[in-house]
Amino acid sequence: LLRGTDVGLKRNSVDIRSTDLTGAIVRLTTGQAVEVTDTAVKDTVRWKIFAGQLNLRRINFDMDASSGAMLLSASLPEGVLKECAVDLFAQSVEARLLHLKEGSYNILSDTTGKVPQPLVTADSIATEQVVSVPWTISLARFVTDNNSFQYTSSTGEPVSGFDPGHISLSSLEIMIDSAYNRGSDISAVIG
């Protein structure tokens, strides 16, 4: 359900006052990197999407690497994203608030030491080839209410004491003021 939507074809923008996303199942499977061969810049996507409020209910997300290196799953009964702006050309996302309620997040990692090597490395990229820069994500405030997180490596059963291969956290109540991520550059103020 979209409310107060304005689509500006000439402006390349979509302005959504509010919308509800309910009962979604999202699955993402990553593959091997591909060789960069096309050096011509294609038509760029210059669209900007603004959303006043995105209400999330019963959202499930699964991501796995085709190499078997990792499986990530998330289940979110309820959440809200407020005052969000996505710039597809600048590859940026900014939001005033992301509030996740009673979510469950699981990571299963393969630690057998078999890490797939990318086909494209910094040394193999010619200077005339176009490479996408990392997305920039800025969040003024991030809040969780009663969320849980579990990390498990495939190294076997947990050992007694602290086992970094098996971590489980529950009843997470977190407030982060001013979070930022761009590639490997990550910063946050935790309150």
Disulfide bonds with the S-S distance in Angstrom:
none
